[in-house]
Amino acid sequence: MPHAYDPQNIFARILRGEIPNKTVMETPHTLAFHDIAPQAPVHVLVIPKGAYVTFDHFAAEAGEDELADFHRTCAKITAMMDLGAGYRVISNAGDDGGQEVPHYHLHILGGRPLGPMLVR
Ligand code: 5GP
């Protein structure tokens, strides 16, 4: 995947405080906030503060501290949100992956039965 980062993307603007967000949790390396168009009763987006485009970009190039902070934050969010009897984590990457915002993010979804992984 290409990793050219667009600093004008919406999540970069949220990180700079140019666009408001409903923050769930913030740490030195990570921000988690509610999705503006939730697809489930719980729909939280978790983003690193660093300029990473996709999952593979973050996984390959982020520092150990960023990687640990991001995933520990995800774990804390799954513990604190009312996810019901399970949840789903999604990361879309690139055009075929359906990625709309080119700043790496995980969707944490739950609070209802989520159905099949993909709609054919
Ligand atoms: P993607 O399709 O890139 O995986 O997901 C992008 C997500 O960002 C979508 O679920 C969309 O609803 C959400 N989103 C887009 N713009 C904003 C925004 O300005 N604020 C918040 N909180 N979420 C946004």
Backbone and ligand atoms as CSV (ligand in chain L), in Angstrom:
chain,resi,resn,atom,element,x,y,z
A,1,MET,N,N,0.849,-1.198,0.000
A,1,MET,CA,C,0.000,0.000,0.000
A,1,MET,C,C,0.887,1.252,0.000
A,2,PRO,N,N,0.498,2.305,-0.765
A,2,PRO,CA,C,1.229,3.581,-0.670
A,2,PRO,C,C,0.977,4.252,0.675
A,3,HIS,N,N,1.986,4.925,1.185
A,3,HIS,CA,C,1.871,5.504,2.531
A,3,HIS,C,C,2.048,7.019,2.538
A,4,ALA,N,N,1.765,7.680,1.404
A,4,ALA,CA,C,1.878,9.145,1.373
A,4,ALA,C,C,0.757,9.727,2.236
A,5,TYR,N,N,1.142,10.493,3.246
A,5,TYR,CA,C,0.176,10.986,4.234
A,5,TYR,C,C,-0.330,12.368,3.851
A,6,ASP,N,N,-1.656,12.526,3.833
A,6,ASP,CA,C,-2.293,13.818,3.534
A,6,ASP,C,C,-2.617,14.522,4.853
A,7,PRO,N,N,-1.875,15.568,5.209
A,7,PRO,CA,C,-2.100,16.218,6.515
A,7,PRO,C,C,-3.415,16.984,6.596
A,8,GLN,N,N,-4.149,17.059,5.488
A,8,GLN,CA,C,-5.465,17.734,5.522
A,8,GLN,C,C,-6.607,16.752,5.742
A,9,ASN,N,N,-6.313,15.462,5.953
A,9,ASN,CA,C,-7.415,14.518,6.167
A,9,ASN,C,C,-8.166,14.860,7.463
A,10,ILE,N,N,-9.410,14.379,7.538
A,10,ILE,CA,C,-10.305,14.794,8.636
A,10,ILE,C,C,-9.735,14.429,10.000
A,11,PHE,N,N,-9.109,13.263,10.114
A,11,PHE,CA,C,-8.615,12.869,11.435
A,11,PHE,C,C,-7.376,13.679,11.825
A,12,ALA,N,N,-6.576,14.081,10.852
A,12,ALA,CA,C,-5.460,14.985,11.163
A,12,ALA,C,C,-6.012,16.309,11.687
A,13,ARG,N,N,-7.106,16.761,11.094
A,13,ARG,CA,C,-7.714,18.025,11.542
A,13,ARG,C,C,-8.318,17.861,12.943
A,14,ILE,N,N,-8.892,16.704,13.231
A,14,ILE,CA,C,-9.380,16.440,14.594
A,14,ILE,C,C,-8.207,16.466,15.570
A,15,LEU,N,N,-7.094,15.825,15.214
A,15,LEU,CA,C,-5.929,15.798,16.110
A,15,LEU,C,C,-5.375,17.196,16.357
A,16,ARG,N,N,-5.484,18.088,15.367
A,16,ARG,CA,C,-5.002,19.465,15.538
A,16,ARG,C,C,-6.024,20.347,16.265
A,17,GLY,N,N,-7.204,19.785,16.570
A,17,GLY,CA,C,-8.233,20.554,17.266
A,17,GLY,C,C,-9.033,21.448,16.345
A,18,GLU,N,N,-8.927,21.237,15.038
A,18,GLU,CA,C,-9.655,22.088,14.082
A,18,GLU,C,C,-11.106,21.650,13.924
A,19,ILE,N,N,-11.384,20.383,14.239
A,19,ILE,CA,C,-12.737,19.822,14.163
A,19,ILE,C,C,-13.013,19.167,15.513
A,20,PRO,N,N,-14.198,19.410,16.098
A,20,PRO,CA,C,-14.487,18.797,17.406
A,20,PRO,C,C,-14.721,17.300,17.300
A,21,ASN,N,N,-14.553,16.621,18.427
A,21,ASN,CA,C,-14.859,15.191,18.467
A,21,ASN,C,C,-15.385,14.860,19.854
A,22,LYS,N,N,-16.090,13.732,19.944
A,22,LYS,CA,C,-16.552,13.243,21.242
A,22,LYS,C,C,-15.527,12.218,21.721
A,23,THR,N,N,-14.590,12.687,22.532
A,23,THR,CA,C,-13.461,11.848,22.950
A,23,THR,C,C,-13.903,10.787,23.956
A,24,VAL,N,N,-13.444,9.568,23.719
A,24,VAL,CA,C,-13.650,8.465,24.652
A,24,VAL,C,C,-12.426,8.319,25.550
A,25,MET,N,N,-11.237,8.460,24.956
A,25,MET,CA,C,-9.995,8.301,25.717
A,25,MET,C,C,-8.862,8.960,24.932
A,26,GLU,N,N,-7.953,9.586,25.656
A,26,GLU,CA,C,-6.770,10.169,25.018
A,26,GLU,C,C,-5.546,9.817,25.826
A,27,THR,N,N,-4.485,9.425,25.134
A,27,THR,CA,C,-3.204,9.092,25.771
A,27,THR,C,C,-2.115,9.846,25.003
A,28,PRO,N,N,-0.863,9.724,25.412
A,28,PRO,CA,C,0.201,10.439,24.693
A,28,PRO,C,C,0.280,10.096,23.201
A,29,HIS,N,N,-0.072,8.877,22.810
A,29,HIS,CA,C,0.094,8.466,21.410
A,29,HIS,C,C,-1.205,8.152,20.683
A,30,THR,N,N,-2.332,8.205,21.389
A,30,THR,CA,C,-3.569,7.634,20.838
A,30,THR,C,C,-4.767,8.498,21.199
A,31,LEU,N,N,-5.728,8.589,20.254
A,31,LEU,CA,C,-7.001,9.260,20.526
A,31,LEU,C,C,-8.128,8.315,20.121
A,32,ALA,N,N,-9.138,8.196,20.975
A,32,ALA,CA,C,-10.329,7.397,20.660
A,32,ALA,C,C,-11.545,8.290,20.799
A,33,PHE,N,N,-12.447,8.205,19.809
A,33,PHE,CA,C,-13.633,9.075,19.818
A,33,PHE,C,C,-14.786,8.365,19.117
A,34,HIS,N,N,-15.989,8.852,19.388
A,34,HIS,CA,C,-17.183,8.247,18.798
A,34,HIS,C,C,-17.264,8.588,17.308
A,35,ASP,N,N,-17.629,7.574,16.506
A,35,ASP,CA,C,-17.851,7.806,15.074
A,35,ASP,C,C,-19.039,8.743,14.882
A,36,ILE,N,N,-18.924,9.644,13.920
A,36,ILE,CA,C,-19.978,10.632,13.671
A,36,ILE,C,C,-21.228,9.982,13.074
A,37,ALA,N,N,-21.096,8.828,12.472
A,37,ALA,CA,C,-22.227,8.119,11.851
A,37,ALA,C,C,-22.200,6.665,12.329
A,38,PRO,N,N,-22.587,6.440,13.605
A,38,PRO,CA,C,-22.398,5.102,14.188
A,38,PRO,C,C,-23.184,4.014,13.477
A,39,GLN,N,N,-22.525,2.889,13.284
A,39,GLN,CA,C,-23.136,1.725,12.622
A,39,GLN,C,C,-23.649,0.702,13.628
A,40,ALA,N,N,-23.462,0.986,14.917
A,40,ALA,CA,C,-23.878,0.085,15.986
A,40,ALA,C,C,-23.995,0.933,17.251
A,41,PRO,N,N,-24.651,0.425,18.311
A,41,PRO,CA,C,-24.782,1.224,19.536
A,41,PRO,C,C,-23.439,1.714,20.073
A,42,VAL,N,N,-22.417,0.893,19.944
A,42,VAL,CA,C,-21.053,1.348,20.241
A,42,VAL,C,C,-20.279,1.370,18.924
A,43,HIS,N,N,-19.753,2.525,18.568
A,43,HIS,CA,C,-18.901,2.642,17.373
A,43,HIS,C,C,-17.831,3.684,17.681
A,44,VAL,N,N,-16.704,3.169,18.136
A,44,VAL,CA,C,-15.585,4.026,18.545
A,44,VAL,C,C,-14.469,3.888,17.525
A,45,LEU,N,N,-13.882,5.025,17.166
A,45,LEU,CA,C,-12.698,5.038,16.294
A,45,LEU,C,C,-11.469,5.254,17.152
A,46,VAL,N,N,-10.443,4.458,16.927
A,46,VAL,CA,C,-9.182,4.606,17.661
A,46,VAL,C,C,-8.101,4.947,16.641
A,47,ILE,N,N,-7.406,6.049,16.876
A,47,ILE,CA,C,-6.379,6.490,15.918
A,47,ILE,C,C,-5.064,6.771,16.656
A,48,PRO,N,N,-3.957,6.460,15.996
A,48,PRO,CA,C,-2.674,6.913,16.546
A,48,PRO,C,C,-2.516,8.405,16.254
A,49,LYS,N,N,-1.759,9.098,17.094
A,49,LYS,CA,C,-1.525,10.525,16.844
A,49,LYS,C,C,-0.490,10.735,15.739
A,50,GLY,N,N,0.300,9.709,15.464
A,50,GLY,CA,C,1.309,9.798,14.406
A,50,GLY,C,C,0.674,9.734,13.023
A,51,ALA,N,N,1.463,10.138,12.023
A,51,ALA,CA,C,0.977,10.265,10.634
A,51,ALA,C,C,1.105,8.933,9.900
A,52,TYR,N,N,0.181,8.023,10.175
A,52,TYR,CA,C,0.154,6.707,9.522
A,52,TYR,C,C,-1.131,6.581,8.714
A,53,VAL,N,N,-1.025,5.974,7.547
A,53,VAL,CA,C,-2.152,5.930,6.611
A,53,VAL,C,C,-3.018,4.695,6.813
A,54,THR,N,N,-2.381,3.553,7.002
A,54,THR,CA,C,-3.095,2.269,7.030
A,54,THR,C,C,-2.557,1.385,8.160
A,55,PHE,N,N,-3.261,0.280,8.373
A,55,PHE,CA,C,-2.811,-0.720,9.353
A,55,PHE,C,C,-1.377,-1.155,9.083
A,56,ASP,N,N,-1.083,-1.508,7.809
A,56,ASP,CA,C,0.257,-2.031,7.514
A,56,ASP,C,C,1.322,-0.965,7.704
A,57,HIS,N,N,0.988,0.303,7.399
A,57,HIS,CA,C,1.927,1.409,7.609
A,57,HIS,C,C,2.264,1.535,9.096
A,58,PHE,N,N,1.215,1.544,9.930
A,58,PHE,CA,C,1.406,1.662,11.380
A,58,PHE,C,C,2.176,0.458,11.925
A,59,ALA,N,N,1.764,-0.736,11.504
A,59,ALA,CA,C,2.392,-1.957,12.022
A,59,ALA,C,C,3.864,-2.029,11.645
A,60,ALA,N,N,4.208,-1.509,10.457
A,60,ALA,CA,C,5.598,-1.595,9.993
A,60,ALA,C,C,6.479,-0.495,10.574
A,61,GLU,N,N,5.940,0.709,10.759
A,61,GLU,CA,C,6.807,1.861,11.010
A,61,GLU,C,C,6.644,2.531,12.368
A,62,ALA,N,N,5.573,2.240,13.088
A,62,ALA,CA,C,5.403,2.883,14.398
A,62,ALA,C,C,6.416,2.340,15.396
A,63,GLY,N,N,6.736,3.176,16.381
A,63,GLY,CA,C,7.644,2.751,17.442
A,63,GLY,C,C,6.950,1.825,18.428
A,64,GLU,N,N,7.783,1.118,19.212
A,64,GLU,CA,C,7.226,0.175,20.189
A,64,GLU,C,C,6.277,0.871,21.162
A,65,ASP,N,N,6.631,2.100,21.537
A,65,ASP,CA,C,5.789,2.820,22.492
A,65,ASP,C,C,4.436,3.168,21.876
A,66,GLU,N,N,4.444,3.556,20.608
A,66,GLU,CA,C,3.178,3.873,19.929
A,66,GLU,C,C,2.328,2.616,19.755
A,67,LEU,N,N,2.967,1.524,19.353
A,67,LEU,CA,C,2.239,0.267,19.142
A,67,LEU,C,C,1.600,-0.220,20.433
A,68,ALA,N,N,2.381,-0.174,21.521
A,68,ALA,CA,C,1.849,-0.653,22.794
A,68,ALA,C,C,0.733,0.256,23.287
A,69,ASP,N,N,0.959,1.557,23.209
A,69,ASP,CA,C,-0.040,2.522,23.703
A,69,ASP,C,C,-1.359,2.368,22.941
A,70,PHE,N,N,-1.269,2.225,21.624
A,70,PHE,CA,C,-2.470,2.095,20.795
A,70,PHE,C,C,-3.272,0.861,21.202
A,71,HIS,N,N,-2.588,-0.270,21.316
A,71,HIS,CA,C,-3.329,-1.510,21.587
A,71,HIS,C,C,-3.799,-1.600,23.037
A,72,ARG,N,N,-3.044,-1.072,23.964
A,72,ARG,CA,C,-3.513,-1.028,25.362
A,72,ARG,C,C,-4.745,-0.124,25.467
A,73,THR,N,N,-4.739,0.961,24.715
A,73,THR,CA,C,-5.914,1.847,24.721
A,73,THR,C,C,-7.130,1.120,24.163
A,74,CYS,N,N,-6.955,0.381,23.081
A,74,CYS,CA,C,-8.064,-0.419,22.529
A,74,CYS,C,C,-8.604,-1.380,23.585
A,75,ALA,N,N,-7.717,-2.021,24.314
A,75,ALA,CA,C,-8.151,-2.975,25.339
A,75,ALA,C,C,-8.952,-2.271,26.427
A,76,LYS,N,N,-8.492,-1.094,26.841
A,76,LYS,CA,C,-9.226,-0.343,27.873
A,76,LYS,C,C,-10.603,0.065,27.367
A,77,ILE,N,N,-10.693,0.423,26.105
A,77,ILE,CA,C,-11.992,0.833,25.547
A,77,ILE,C,C,-12.943,-0.364,25.494
A,78,THR,N,N,-12.457,-1.523,25.066
A,78,THR,CA,C,-13.351,-2.687,25.047
A,78,THR,C,C,-13.809,-3.039,26.458
A,79,ALA,N,N,-12.994,-2.740,27.464
A,79,ALA,CA,C,-13.390,-3.027,28.847
A,79,ALA,C,C,-14.409,-2.010,29.357
A,80,MET,N,N,-14.322,-0.763,28.912
A,80,MET,CA,C,-15.177,0.284,29.498
A,80,MET,C,C,-16.484,0.482,28.756
A,81,MET,N,N,-16.566,0.073,27.480
A,81,MET,CA,C,-17.799,0.295,26.716
A,81,MET,C,C,-18.763,-0.867,26.942
A,82,ASP,N,N,-20.045,-0.605,26.757
A,82,ASP,CA,C,-21.074,-1.636,26.945
A,82,ASP,C,C,-21.236,-2.395,25.632
A,83,LEU,N,N,-20.360,-3.380,25.419
A,83,LEU,CA,C,-20.289,-4.057,24.121
A,83,LEU,C,C,-21.220,-5.252,24.010
A,84,GLY,N,N,-21.850,-5.656,25.098
A,84,GLY,CA,C,-22.738,-6.811,25.025
A,84,GLY,C,C,-21.946,-8.104,24.962
A,85,ALA,N,N,-22.451,-9.052,24.142
A,85,ALA,CA,C,-21.894,-10.408,24.124
A,85,ALA,C,C,-20.809,-10.583,23.070
A,86,GLY,N,N,-20.148,-9.508,22.711
A,86,GLY,CA,C,-19.073,-9.608,21.725
A,86,GLY,C,C,-18.941,-8.304,20.972
A,87,TYR,N,N,-17.937,-8.224,20.156
A,87,TYR,CA,C,-17.687,-6.983,19.406
A,87,TYR,C,C,-16.884,-7.316,18.163
A,88,ARG,N,N,-16.690,-6.302,17.318
A,88,ARG,CA,C,-15.889,-6.482,16.101
A,88,ARG,C,C,-14.928,-5.313,15.967
A,89,VAL,N,N,-13.718,-5.628,15.532
A,89,VAL,CA,C,-12.715,-4.608,15.209
A,89,VAL,C,C,-12.475,-4.660,13.710
A,90,ILE,N,N,-12.549,-3.490,13.077
A,90,ILE,CA,C,-12.364,-3.412,11.619
A,90,ILE,C,C,-11.345,-2.325,11.324
A,91,SER,N,N,-10.478,-2.580,10.346
A,91,SER,CA,C,-9.658,-1.502,9.792
A,91,SER,C,C,-9.691,-1.600,8.277
A,92,ASN,N,N,-10.280,-0.615,7.639
A,92,ASN,CA,C,-10.337,-0.551,6.184
A,92,ASN,C,C,-9.045,0.086,5.672
A,93,ALA,N,N,-8.506,-0.454,4.574
A,93,ALA,CA,C,-7.251,0.077,4.014
A,93,ALA,C,C,-7.367,0.204,2.507
A,94,GLY,N,N,-7.146,1.421,2.025
A,94,GLY,CA,C,-7.104,1.651,0.581
A,94,GLY,C,C,-8.473,1.613,-0.078
A,95,ASP,N,N,-8.473,1.823,-1.388
A,95,ASP,CA,C,-9.730,1.933,-2.137
A,95,ASP,C,C,-10.538,0.644,-2.078
A,96,ASP,N,N,-9.909,-0.482,-2.359
A,96,ASP,CA,C,-10.658,-1.747,-2.345
A,96,ASP,C,C,-11.073,-2.136,-0.929
A,97,GLY,N,N,-10.347,-1.649,0.063
A,97,GLY,CA,C,-10.719,-1.914,1.453
A,97,GLY,C,C,-11.811,-0.994,1.970
A,98,GLY,N,N,-12.206,-0.012,1.157
A,98,GLY,CA,C,-13.290,0.882,1.556
A,98,GLY,C,C,-12.875,1.970,2.525
A,99,GLN,N,N,-11.578,2.310,2.547
A,99,GLN,CA,C,-11.104,3.348,3.475
A,99,GLN,C,C,-11.504,4.730,2.958
A,100,GLU,N,N,-12.200,5.492,3.813
A,100,GLU,CA,C,-12.611,6.854,3.444
A,100,GLU,C,C,-11.645,7.896,3.980
A,101,VAL,N,N,-11.151,7.685,5.183
A,101,VAL,CA,C,-10.260,8.669,5.803
A,101,VAL,C,C,-8.851,8.090,5.832
A,102,PRO,N,N,-7.896,8.745,5.142
A,102,PRO,CA,C,-6.550,8.165,4.999
A,102,PRO,C,C,-5.616,8.446,6.182
A,103,HIS,N,N,-6.138,8.215,7.381
A,103,HIS,CA,C,-5.335,8.202,8.612
A,103,HIS,C,C,-5.717,6.917,9.314
A,104,TYR,N,N,-4.737,6.078,9.647
A,104,TYR,CA,C,-5.029,4.756,10.201
A,104,TYR,C,C,-6.003,4.846,11.376
A,105,HIS,N,N,-6.996,3.977,11.352
A,105,HIS,CA,C,-7.948,3.915,12.462
A,105,HIS,C,C,-8.528,2.519,12.570
A,106,LEU,N,N,-8.847,2.138,13.802
A,106,LEU,CA,C,-9.642,0.943,14.064
A,106,LEU,C,C,-11.050,1.371,14.409
A,107,HIS,N,N,-12.018,0.636,13.858
A,107,HIS,CA,C,-13.405,0.762,14.297
A,107,HIS,C,C,-13.624,-0.309,15.371
A,108,ILE,N,N,-14.139,0.071,16.524
A,108,ILE,CA,C,-14.600,-0.890,17.530
A,108,ILE,C,C,-16.121,-0.802,17.564
A,109,LEU,N,N,-16.765,-1.908,17.199
A,109,LEU,CA,C,-18.225,-1.933,17.037
A,109,LEU,C,C,-18.830,-2.974,17.963
A,110,GLY,N,N,-19.960,-2.629,18.573
A,110,GLY,CA,C,-20.641,-3.611,19.415
A,110,GLY,C,C,-21.943,-3.057,19.950
A,111,GLY,N,N,-22.543,-3.830,20.843
A,111,GLY,CA,C,-23.803,-3.417,21.449
A,111,GLY,C,C,-25.022,-4.034,20.798
A,112,ARG,N,N,-24.814,-4.798,19.743
A,112,ARG,CA,C,-25.892,-5.574,19.111
A,112,ARG,C,C,-25.242,-6.700,18.327
A,113,PRO,N,N,-26.031,-7.751,17.977
A,113,PRO,CA,C,-25.456,-8.772,17.088
A,113,PRO,C,C,-25.060,-8.124,15.758
A,114,LEU,N,N,-23.846,-8.371,15.320
A,114,LEU,CA,C,-23.296,-7.639,14.175
A,114,LEU,C,C,-23.450,-8.373,12.849
A,115,GLY,N,N,-23.952,-9.594,12.871
A,115,GLY,CA,C,-24.195,-10.288,11.609
A,115,GLY,C,C,-22.918,-10.787,10.967
A,116,PRO,N,N,-23.017,-11.168,9.687
A,116,PRO,CA,C,-21.845,-11.737,9.018
A,116,PRO,C,C,-20.749,-10.691,8.838
A,117,MET,N,N,-19.527,-11.171,8.692
A,117,MET,CA,C,-18.385,-10.253,8.602
A,117,MET,C,C,-18.480,-9.358,7.367
A,118,LEU,N,N,-18.869,-9.964,6.218
A,118,LEU,CA,C,-18.988,-9.201,4.987
A,118,LEU,C,C,-20.347,-9.441,4.364
A,119,VAL,N,N,-20.935,-8.392,3.779
A,119,VAL,CA,C,-22.146,-8.543,2.985
A,119,VAL,C,C,-21.701,-8.753,1.546
A,120,ARG,N,N,-22.139,-9.861,0.956
A,120,ARG,CA,C,-21.682,-10.182,-0.402
A,120,ARG,C,C,-22.445,-9.403,-1.454
L,1,5GP,P1,P,-13.270,4.388,6.953
L,1,5GP,O1,O,-14.302,4.229,5.873
L,1,5GP,O2,O,-12.145,5.289,6.501
L,1,5GP,O3,O,-12.789,3.083,7.504
L,1,5GP,O4,O,-14.013,5.076,8.171
L,1,5GP,C1,C,-14.081,6.450,8.374
L,1,5GP,C2,C,-15.077,6.691,9.476
L,1,5GP,O5,O,-14.908,8.023,9.919
L,1,5GP,C3,C,-16.549,6.551,9.056
L,1,5GP,O6,O,-17.170,5.555,9.863
L,1,5GP,C4,C,-17.130,7.944,9.278
L,1,5GP,O7,O,-18.451,7.923,9.776
L,1,5GP,C5,C,-16.158,8.555,10.267
L,1,5GP,N1,N,-16.019,10.000,10.174
L,1,5GP,C6,C,-15.847,10.733,9.047
L,1,5GP,N2,N,-15.725,12.034,9.353
L,1,5GP,C7,C,-15.811,12.117,10.696
L,1,5GP,C8,C,-15.754,13.213,11.607
L,1,5GP,O8,O,-15.580,14.378,11.243
L,1,5GP,N3,N,-15.880,12.922,12.931
L,1,5GP,C9,C,-16.055,11.641,13.382
L,1,5GP,N4,N,-16.168,11.469,14.696
L,1,5GP,N5,N,-16.108,10.586,12.545
L,1,5GP,C10,C,-15.988,10.825,11.221
